[in-house]
């Protein structure tokens, strides 16, 4: 079964649009590789995390910033298909 990507974001911080934009970027790149991308409003203030099934790919607090699409695409790729080229996102 294809993995599900979960973006948990803080709605009180106004991060829904950021989460939706990242979901769009990931769905465009991994159209045939993902089962779904879920946007989950967090009950924890300031949270912005990205999981691929149970694997934590990004935690804004741990990393110190929001992910750029390139960074997150590389991390998703590294889990689901490490040999895959992401073209300009690999540079």
N, C-alpha and C positions, 0 to 999 in steps of 0.2 A: 504494500500500500504506500502511496505517496505521502510524504510528510506534510504536516500542517504547521504553518508559521504563525506565531502569536505575538502581536505587538500590544503590550500593556502600556497605557499612557495615562497621565494625570489629566482628567477633564477640567479640574479646577484651575490648572495652569494654562489651559487653552491649547493643549497639544494634539487635539483631534486632527486638525488639518495636516500637521506634520506627520502623524501616524498614517493618515490616509494617503498622503503623497508617497511615503515610503512603501506602503502596501502596493500602490500603483506601479512604482519602479520595480519592485520585486516580482510582481505578477507579470509584468511585461518581459522581464528577463528570463523568468523561470516558468513560463506558461505551461509547459508539458511536464514539469518536474514537481510541482506543488499540488497537493490536494486542495488546500485552501489557505487564505490569509485571514486571520481573525483579528479584529480590533476590539480590545477589551479595556473598558474604562476601569482604572485602578481606584481602589479605596484608600490607597496610600499616597499622600501628597508628594509630588515631585518625582514619581516613578515613571520611568520610560525604559522598558526592557523588551528584548526580542528573544523569543525561544523558537527553536525548531524542534517540534515534538517536546521532549523533556530537556533538550540541550540548550543551555543559556548561551546565546550568541553575543548579546550586548546588554550592558547595564549602564545607563547614563551616569549614575553616581560613581560606579567603579572606574569607568573610562574617563570621567571628567568632562565629557561633552556628548552632544548628540552624534549619532553616526552619520557620515556622509553616505550617499547611495553606493559609491564605489567600495567603501569599507565593508558595508553590510553585504553587498553582493558577493564580495570575495569570501566572506565568512560562510555565507549560505553555500556557495559553490564548494568550499573546502570540505563541507560535511556531506553534501549529496552527490557530488561528482568532481573530485579533486583534479582530475585530468582535463576538465573542460576549460576551454579558453573563453574569457569574457571580453575579448577584443580590447577596446580602448579602456575598459575598466581594470585591466591587468597592468596598465602602464603607470 
